[in-house]
């Protein structure tokens, strides 16, 4: 089990501790706050460990975890309160998960119609719905979130490059981009 489970403790900015523990029957992820209160935020069978929670990003008051990463499907994401360990929000799949040190926002489809994406600043909980071209995200061959490349963030502009097919029969993927001017969407 030691080879499979990270035994290091992560010390969060608020001095809380995040660590895995295990026994023969299960693996669990514990959040221990500075007062010594412990909350198990994920518990899994050892065989399903790779589907469990992995810390993606620490925000001021919360932690973003990825989980349920199954081969060809994109991961799911949950936001957890980093003081109490309670679930704040289940996001499902994300277009951008803020896994770099420069950003404090995530991007995801606003609903199943793929007509809008949401720019969501986690620390302030400000959300902006941005209209996009729906027909380019029809789920041909891959999940809509997987159509996006890693975003480029430069000069207050977020460029989301994506590929798409309008018909299954098309041989090549077309490429387009969504540009978000962050100055129009203040934190």
C-alpha positions in Angstrom: 0.0 0.0 0.0 2.9 2.4 0.7 3.8 2.3 -2.9 0.3 3.3 -4.0 -0.6 5.9 -1.4 1.3 9.1 -0.9 2.4 9.2 2.7 3.4 12.8 2.7 1.4 15.4 4.6 0.4 18.6 2.8 0.5 21.6 5.0 -2.1 24.1 3.8 -1.7 27.9 4.0 -4.1 28.1 7.0 -1.9 25.5 8.7 -4.4 22.7 8.2 -3.0 19.3 7.3 -4.1 17.0 4.5 -3.0 13.4 4.5 -3.8 9.9 3.4 -4.1 6.9 5.8 -4.8 3.3 5.0 -5.4 -0.1 6.5 -6.1 -3.5 4.8 -9.6 -2.5 3.9 -9.6 1.1 2.8 -7.7 4.3 2.1 -9.0 7.6 3.4 -8.0 11.3 3.0 -8.2 13.3 6.2 -8.3 17.1 6.6 -7.1 18.2 10.1 -7.5 21.8 10.9 -5.3 23.9 13.2 -7.7 23.2 16.2 -7.0 19.5 15.7 -10.5 18.7 14.4 -10.3 15.9 11.8 -12.7 15.2 8.9 -12.4 12.3 6.5 -13.2 13.9 3.1 -12.7 10.8 1.0 -12.8 7.1 1.8 -12.2 4.3 -0.8 -11.4 0.7 -1.4 -7.7 0.3 -2.1 -8.5 -1.1 -5.6 -10.3 2.1 -6.4 -7.6 4.5 -5.1 -6.8 6.1 -8.4 -10.5 7.2 -8.6 -10.2 9.1 -5.3 -9.6 12.7 -4.4 -6.4 14.4 -5.5 -5.7 18.0 -4.6 -5.7 20.2 -7.7 -5.6 23.7 -6.2 -5.7 25.5 -2.8 -7.7 28.7 -2.7 -8.2 31.1 0.3 -11.0 29.2 1.9 -11.4 26.1 -0.1 -9.6 23.2 -1.9 -10.3 21.9 -5.4 -10.0 18.2 -5.8 -10.2 16.0 -8.9 -11.6 12.5 -8.8 -13.2 9.8 -10.8 -10.6 10.0 -13.5 -11.5 7.1 -15.8 -9.2 6.4 -18.8 -10.7 8.3 -21.7 -13.2 10.4 -19.7 -12.3 13.7 -18.1 -12.1 14.0 -14.3 -14.8 15.3 -12.0 -14.1 18.2 -9.6 -15.3 19.0 -6.1 -14.8 22.1 -4.0 -14.2 21.4 -0.3 -14.1 23.9 2.6 -10.6 23.8 3.9 -11.5 24.5 7.5 -14.4 22.0 7.9 -13.8 19.5 5.1 -17.4 19.9 4.0 -18.4 19.8 0.4 -19.1 23.2 -1.0 -19.9 22.4 -4.7 -19.7 19.5 -7.1 -18.6 20.9 -10.5 -18.5 17.8 -12.6 -16.1 18.2 -15.5 -14.1 21.4 -16.0 -12.7 23.1 -19.1 -9.9 24.7 -17.0 -9.1 23.7 -13.4 -6.8 26.4 -12.2 -3.9 24.0 -11.6 -1.3 26.7 -12.2 -0.1 29.2 -9.6 -1.2 32.3 -11.7 -5.0 31.9 -11.8 -7.7 32.0 -9.2 -10.6 31.0 -11.5 -12.0 27.9 -13.1 -14.0 27.5 -16.4 -16.8 25.1 -17.1 -19.8 24.6 -19.3 -22.8 26.4 -17.6 -25.3 23.7 -18.6 -25.8 20.7 -20.9 -26.8 22.9 -23.8 -23.2 24.0 -24.3 -24.4 27.5 -25.1 -22.5 29.2 -22.3 -19.3 28.7 -20.3 -18.9 30.0 -16.8 -15.8 31.9 -15.6 -15.9 31.3 -11.8 -13.6 33.1 -9.4 -13.5 30.7 -6.5 -12.3 33.0 -3.7 -15.0 35.7 -4.4 -17.6 33.3 -5.8 -18.2 35.7 -8.7 -19.5 33.9 -11.8 -19.8 35.1 -15.3 -21.7 33.3 -18.1 -20.2 33.8 -21.5 -22.1 32.9 -24.7 -20.3 30.5 -27.1 -21.1 28.7 -30.4 -23.2 25.7 -29.3 -22.9 23.5 -32.4 -19.1 23.1 -32.0 -19.5 21.2 -28.8 -21.7 18.3 -29.8 -19.6 15.5 -28.2 -18.5 13.8 -31.5 -15.9 11.2 -30.5 -14.9 12.9 -27.2 -16.4 14.8 -24.3 -16.9 18.5 -24.9 -14.4 19.4 -22.1 -11.8 17.3 -23.8 -12.0 19.5 -27.0 -10.0 22.2 -25.2 -6.2 22.5 -25.0 -4.5 24.0 -22.0 -5.5 27.7 -21.9 -3.0 30.5 -22.6 -3.2 33.3 -20.1 -1.4 36.5 -21.1 -2.0 40.2 -20.7 -5.3 39.7 -18.9 -6.6 37.5 -21.8 -7.5 33.9 -21.5 -7.3 32.0 -24.8 -9.2 28.7 -24.9 -8.1 26.9 -28.0 -10.4 24.0 -29.0 -10.9 21.5 -31.8 -14.2 20.3 -33.1 -16.0 18.3 -35.8 -19.5 19.3 -37.0 -20.1 15.8 -38.4 -18.8 12.4 -37.4 -17.8 11.7 -41.0 -15.3 14.6 -41.1 -11.8 13.3 -41.3 -10.0 16.3 -39.7 -10.7 18.4 -36.7 -11.3 22.1 -37.1 -9.7 24.5 -34.6 -11.1 27.7 -33.1 -10.7 29.7 -29.9 -12.6 31.5 -27.2 -10.9 34.6 -25.9 -11.9 35.9 -22.5 -10.8 39.4 -21.6 -10.6 39.3 -17.8 -10.8 43.1 -17.5 -14.5 42.7 -18.6 -15.1 40.1 -15.8 -13.5 41.5 -12.6 -12.6 39.4 -9.7 
